[in-house]
Amino acid sequence: MSNSNTDNRTLSLKRTFNAPITLVWEAWTQPDHIAQWWGPKGMEIKVIEHNFEEGGQWKYSMLMPDGNEFITEGSYIEIVEFKLIRSSADFKPMTEGVEIQAMFEADGDKTRFTFNVVHPTEEYCRQQEQMGFMNGWGSVFDRLEAFLKDS
């Protein structure tokens, strides 16, 4: 999904999950699963809207332990079963106007996973990186890993 136009505006994380691709895909596409892991550790997630189809909208509430609420929302741009989920995304008030790309690749009973966030500008990308992109999304995928292990 990467090209030279977006490389300087993209932050990426890669993981290999010790779970089959069907389970990892379900974790990303089923609202009851998403509510178990989406968001950093300590946040309670509520799925408000989840229309998993190209052009469909999604909207989740992330409630922090201190009572603050963040709304995350977007629309699905491209879905290729067991391969790719591309979506617009706003994580108000911290990140807005980005595209997220979740890519899945089967590796036996494991799943290689790549997560990209494409920002509108290189400057905005660097700001997001300095704000803790790797730690924030890293903790989200730690939660996903724990969810997959328990499933």
C-alpha positions as CSV (number, residue, x, y, z in Angstrom):
1,M,0.0,0.0,0.0
2,S,3.0,2.2,0.3
3,N,4.4,4.5,-2.4
4,S,6.8,7.4,-2.5
5,N,4.0,9.9,-2.2
6,T,3.0,8.7,1.2
7,D,6.2,7.2,2.8
8,N,7.1,10.5,4.5
9,R,3.6,10.9,5.9
10,T,3.1,7.3,7.1
11,L,3.8,5.7,10.5
12,S,3.8,1.9,10.7
13,L,3.8,-0.9,13.2
14,K,4.3,-4.5,12.4
15,R,3.4,-7.5,14.6
16,T,3.1,-11.3,14.2
17,F,0.2,-12.6,16.1
18,N,0.2,-16.2,17.3
19,A,-3.3,-16.7,15.9
20,P,-4.8,-17.8,12.6
21,I,-5.7,-15.1,10.1
22,T,-9.5,-15.9,10.5
23,L,-9.4,-15.1,14.2
24,V,-7.3,-11.9,13.7
25,W,-9.7,-10.8,10.9
26,E,-12.8,-11.4,13.2
27,A,-11.2,-9.4,15.9
28,W,-11.0,-6.4,13.5
29,T,-14.5,-6.9,11.9
30,Q,-16.9,-8.0,14.7
31,P,-18.2,-5.3,16.9
32,D,-18.3,-7.4,20.1
33,H,-14.6,-8.3,19.5
34,I,-13.6,-4.7,18.7
35,A,-15.1,-3.6,22.1
36,Q,-12.6,-5.9,23.8
37,W,-9.4,-4.5,22.5
38,W,-9.7,-1.2,20.5
39,G,-8.0,1.6,22.4
40,P,-5.1,1.9,24.8
41,K,-5.0,-0.1,28.1
42,G,-7.4,1.2,30.7
43,M,-10.0,2.5,28.2
44,E,-13.5,1.1,28.0
45,I,-14.7,0.8,24.4
46,K,-18.3,1.1,23.2
47,V,-19.1,0.5,19.6
48,I,-21.7,3.1,18.6
49,E,-21.8,2.3,14.8
50,H,-20.1,-0.4,12.8
51,N,-21.2,-0.8,9.2
52,F,-18.4,-3.1,7.9
53,E,-18.6,-2.5,4.1
54,E,-16.9,-0.2,1.7
55,G,-18.4,3.2,2.3
56,G,-19.8,2.1,5.6
57,Q,-19.3,4.2,8.7
58,W,-17.8,3.2,12.1
59,K,-17.8,5.1,15.3
60,Y,-16.5,4.0,18.7
61,S,-16.4,5.7,22.1
62,M,-13.3,5.3,24.3
63,L,-13.9,6.1,27.9
64,M,-10.8,6.9,30.0
65,P,-10.5,6.0,33.7
66,D,-10.7,9.7,34.5
67,G,-14.1,10.0,32.8
68,N,-12.9,11.8,29.6
69,E,-14.3,10.4,26.4
70,F,-12.7,10.2,23.0
71,I,-14.7,9.5,19.9
72,T,-13.0,7.6,17.1
73,E,-14.8,7.4,13.7
74,G,-14.3,7.0,10.0
75,S,-15.6,5.3,6.9
76,Y,-14.3,2.2,5.2
77,I,-12.5,2.9,1.9
78,E,-11.5,-0.6,0.9
79,I,-12.0,-4.0,2.3
80,V,-10.3,-7.1,0.9
81,E,-11.2,-10.1,3.0
82,F,-8.3,-11.5,5.0
83,K,-5.9,-9.0,3.3
84,L,-6.7,-5.3,3.9
85,I,-8.9,-2.8,5.7
86,R,-8.5,0.8,4.6
87,S,-10.4,3.5,6.4
88,S,-10.6,7.2,7.0
89,A,-10.2,8.0,10.7
90,D,-10.6,10.7,13.2
91,F,-9.5,10.2,16.8
92,K,-10.9,13.4,18.3
93,P,-9.5,15.5,19.7
94,M,-5.9,14.1,19.2
95,T,-5.7,13.0,15.6
96,E,-7.9,13.9,12.6
97,G,-8.0,13.4,8.9
98,V,-5.8,10.3,8.6
99,E,-6.2,7.0,6.8
100,I,-5.6,3.8,8.6
101,Q,-4.5,0.6,6.8
102,A,-4.6,-2.8,8.5
103,M,-2.9,-5.5,6.4
104,F,-3.1,-9.2,7.2
105,E,-0.9,-12.0,5.8
106,A,-1.3,-15.7,6.8
107,D,1.8,-17.4,8.0
108,G,0.8,-20.9,8.9
109,D,-1.1,-20.7,12.2
110,K,0.2,-17.1,12.7
111,T,-0.8,-13.8,11.2
112,R,1.7,-11.2,10.0
113,F,0.1,-7.8,10.6
114,T,1.1,-4.4,9.3
115,F,-0.7,-1.2,10.5
116,N,-0.1,2.1,8.7
117,V,-1.5,5.5,9.5
118,V,-1.2,7.9,6.6
119,H,-1.2,11.6,7.6
120,P,-2.2,14.6,5.5
121,T,1.3,16.2,5.8
122,E,4.8,15.2,6.7
123,E,4.8,17.8,9.5
124,Y,1.5,16.4,11.0
125,C,3.0,12.9,10.8
126,R,6.1,14.0,12.8
127,Q,3.9,15.7,15.4
128,Q,1.8,12.5,15.8
129,E,5.0,10.4,16.2
130,Q,6.3,12.8,18.9
131,M,2.9,12.6,20.7
132,G,3.4,8.9,21.3
133,F,2.1,7.1,18.2
134,M,4.3,4.0,18.8
135,N,3.4,3.7,22.5
136,G,-0.3,4.4,22.0
137,W,-0.9,2.0,19.1
138,G,1.6,-0.4,20.6
139,S,-0.6,-0.7,23.7
140,V,-3.7,-1.2,21.5
141,F,-2.0,-4.1,19.7
142,D,-0.8,-5.5,23.1
143,R,-4.5,-5.6,24.0
144,L,-5.4,-7.2,20.7
145,E,-2.7,-9.8,21.2
146,A,-4.1,-10.7,24.7
147,F,-7.6,-10.9,23.3
148,L,-6.4,-13.3,20.6
149,K,-4.6,-15.4,23.1
150,D,-7.8,-15.7,25.2
151,S,-10.1,-16.4,22.2
